[in-house]
Amino acid sequence: MKISGSHALPFSPEQAYAVLQDPAALALAIPGCQSLEKTGDNEYHMKMKMVVAAISGNFEGSVRLSEHMPPSSFRMDVDGSGKIGFVKGSGLLTITPADGGSAVAYDGEMQIGGTIAAVGQRLIDTTSKMMLKKFFERIVSG
């Protein structure tokens, strides 16, 4: 499944880049994230609870940040699994100056399998957009 879009942030591109690289900020911003522990350079082990419609479950996996081009872009890879399925995604985040702050555009692919995939593509698409919206709102509110 393709995911793309953009979100405005009230930070300069340098500040936006720094916040999006900060594991403490990411842990607070990722919906359902219960912990995000550093395992290596730009690599983290994540525990989270995911809810899609009436299906919910705990996931464990990894978050990796790569292809750093400060302050304009980086890649985020997420890989997780649990009893209700798996989620795997990779996306490029591009940060540009915009209206006294910055705009973060994201473009990537996501794969979902197992029981959570059974709820249907439309519901998964809606849920992923809602999670991305919450993520960026939490990045702003810090």
C-alpha positions as CSV (number, residue, x, y, z in Angstrom):
1,M,0.0,0.0,0.0
2,K,1.4,3.4,-1.0
3,I,1.4,6.2,1.6
4,S,2.1,9.8,0.9
5,G,1.2,13.2,2.0
6,S,2.5,16.2,3.8
7,H,2.1,18.1,7.1
8,A,3.0,21.6,8.2
9,L,5.1,22.1,11.3
10,P,5.7,25.4,13.1
11,F,9.5,24.8,13.2
12,S,12.3,25.7,11.0
13,P,13.6,22.8,8.8
14,E,16.6,22.4,11.1
15,Q,14.3,22.2,14.2
16,A,11.9,19.9,12.4
17,Y,14.7,17.6,11.3
18,A,16.1,17.5,14.9
19,V,12.7,16.7,16.4
20,L,12.0,13.9,13.9
21,Q,15.4,12.4,14.8
22,D,14.9,12.5,18.6
23,P,13.9,9.1,20.0
24,A,12.1,10.7,23.0
25,A,10.0,12.8,20.7
26,L,9.3,9.9,18.4
27,A,8.2,7.7,21.3
28,L,5.7,10.3,22.4
29,A,4.4,10.9,18.9
30,I,4.0,7.4,17.5
31,P,0.4,6.4,18.2
32,G,0.3,3.4,20.5
33,C,4.1,3.4,21.2
34,Q,4.8,1.9,24.6
35,S,8.6,2.1,24.4
36,L,11.4,3.0,22.0
37,E,14.8,1.8,23.1
38,K,18.1,2.5,21.2
39,T,19.8,-0.7,19.9
40,G,22.4,0.9,17.6
41,D,23.2,4.0,15.6
42,N,19.8,5.3,14.4
43,E,18.2,1.9,15.3
44,Y,15.5,1.4,17.9
45,H,13.4,-1.5,19.3
46,M,9.8,-0.5,19.6
47,K,6.8,-1.9,21.6
48,M,3.4,-0.7,20.6
49,K,-0.3,-1.4,20.8
50,M,-2.1,-1.2,17.5
51,V,-5.9,-0.9,17.2
52,V,-7.7,-1.3,13.8
53,A,-11.5,-1.4,14.1
54,A,-12.3,-4.1,16.6
55,I,-8.9,-5.7,16.3
56,S,-6.1,-4.8,18.7
57,G,-2.8,-6.3,19.7
58,N,0.7,-5.7,20.9
59,F,3.5,-5.4,18.4
60,E,7.3,-5.5,18.8
61,G,9.6,-4.4,16.1
62,S,12.2,-2.0,14.9
63,V,12.5,1.6,13.7
64,R,15.5,2.6,11.7
65,L,16.5,6.0,10.4
66,S,18.8,6.2,7.4
67,E,19.8,8.1,4.3
68,H,20.3,11.3,6.4
69,M,20.6,14.6,4.4
70,P,20.2,17.1,7.2
71,P,18.1,19.2,7.4
72,S,16.2,18.2,4.3
73,S,15.5,14.5,4.3
74,F,15.9,11.0,5.8
75,R,14.3,7.6,5.5
76,M,12.3,5.8,8.2
77,D,11.9,2.1,8.1
78,V,9.4,0.4,10.5
79,D,9.0,-3.4,11.0
80,G,6.8,-5.0,13.6
81,S,4.8,-8.1,14.3
82,G,2.5,-9.5,16.9
83,K,-0.3,-12.1,17.3
84,I,-2.6,-10.2,15.0
85,G,-0.2,-9.8,12.1
86,F,2.6,-7.7,10.9
87,V,3.4,-4.2,9.6
88,K,6.4,-3.3,7.5
89,G,6.9,0.1,6.0
90,S,9.5,2.4,4.5
91,G,9.3,6.0,3.6
92,L,11.3,9.1,2.7
93,L,10.6,12.2,4.7
94,T,11.5,15.5,3.0
95,I,11.5,18.8,4.9
96,T,11.2,22.1,3.2
97,P,10.8,25.7,4.4
98,A,7.1,26.8,4.3
99,D,5.2,29.8,5.7
100,G,7.4,30.6,8.7
101,G,7.9,26.9,9.5
102,S,8.4,23.9,7.4
103,A,6.5,21.2,5.5
104,V,7.2,17.5,5.9
105,A,6.3,15.4,2.9
106,Y,6.3,11.7,3.3
107,D,6.3,9.1,0.5
108,G,6.6,5.4,1.0
109,E,5.2,1.9,1.0
110,M,3.5,-0.1,3.7
111,Q,2.7,-3.8,3.9
112,I,0.2,-5.3,6.4
113,G,-0.6,-9.0,6.9
114,G,-2.4,-11.3,9.2
115,T,-5.6,-10.7,11.0
116,I,-5.3,-6.9,10.8
117,A,-5.2,-7.1,7.0
118,A,-8.6,-8.9,7.1
119,V,-10.4,-5.7,8.1
120,G,-10.1,-4.4,4.5
121,Q,-7.9,-2.0,2.5
122,R,-10.2,1.0,2.9
123,L,-10.3,0.8,6.7
124,I,-6.5,0.3,6.9
125,D,-6.0,3.3,4.6
126,T,-8.2,5.4,6.8
127,T,-6.5,4.2,10.0
128,S,-3.0,4.9,8.6
129,K,-4.0,8.4,7.6
130,M,-5.4,9.0,11.1
131,M,-2.2,7.6,12.7
132,L,0.0,9.9,10.6
133,K,-2.2,12.9,11.5
134,K,-1.9,12.1,15.2
135,F,1.9,11.6,14.8
136,F,2.4,15.0,13.4
137,E,0.0,16.7,15.9
138,R,2.0,15.1,18.7
139,I,5.3,16.2,17.2
140,V,4.0,19.8,17.3
141,S,2.6,19.6,20.8
142,G,5.8,17.9,22.0
